């Protein structure tokens, strides 16, 4: 009886973390759609990025206090986390916002799955093996990206496609350096807090001093603030899920993002002014299938 009870608790606990992993994709998809539906299209992307970081910072700080507790970490890991923060926000998130403005939340989220392919290539550079399933998954994700770039229901905008690929590169680099930090005597939640702090400082500089010093970066657009909160919740949920489940489980769960984003943009088309169409759904499903192949 005791063994059965323990087994039930273990199964129930795993289910909760699986749901948590899936929530990452939902939260980030909602973030993408919130940015698309906000009134920030004429604002400098670095100002918008700064505002999302400001609104999400209290959540990141709270989780870092609870789950990290400011325990000592190595100087080397801090350096890696700093680089990760610049890559994630100043390169990745700001470029993502350009892509969302140009080709929509659905198209941008699909292109963002290319970050996994880039991450595998970065891993290969440091000696990690590329398996046949990873190669097949990479091909599927590449096909989905070509579908987005080709057009169809998306706007044919080279700038948006390029920005989406730059955002993918930034995210891949951020994850790569974050992993290096974790293995060099760091802590994942310390890494998130350091990355967010560096992102704030970096975006403040890149904005050219046009940010309100009190942190009210964008003129009262609640959708931007909500997007920042959603992103920070997604970020912390991802790392917490990874502490209990393997990356092979969390990665496909969190990458339901393009599918959810495509559905949400269609459902909220009056707000997002975006109708992905059948091509968008096909690209999203192909991208998700590619992610699953990468995780096998």
Buried (B, 14 or more C-beta within 10 A) or exposed (E): EEEEEEEEEEEEEEEEBBEBBBBBBBBBBBBBBBBBBBEBEEBBBBBBBBBBBBBBBEBBBEBBEEBBEEEEBEEBBBBBBBBBBBBBBBBBBBBBBBBBBBBBBBBBBBBBBBBBBBBBBBBEEEEEEEEEEBEBBBEBBBBBBEBBBEBBBBBEBEEBBBBBBBBBBBBBBBBBBBBBBBEBBBBBBBBBBBBBBBBBBBBBEBBEEEBEEEBEBBEEBEBBBBBBBBBBBBBBBBBBBBEBBEEEBBBBBBBBBBBBBBBBBBEBEEBBEBEBBEBBBBBBBBBBBBBBBBBE
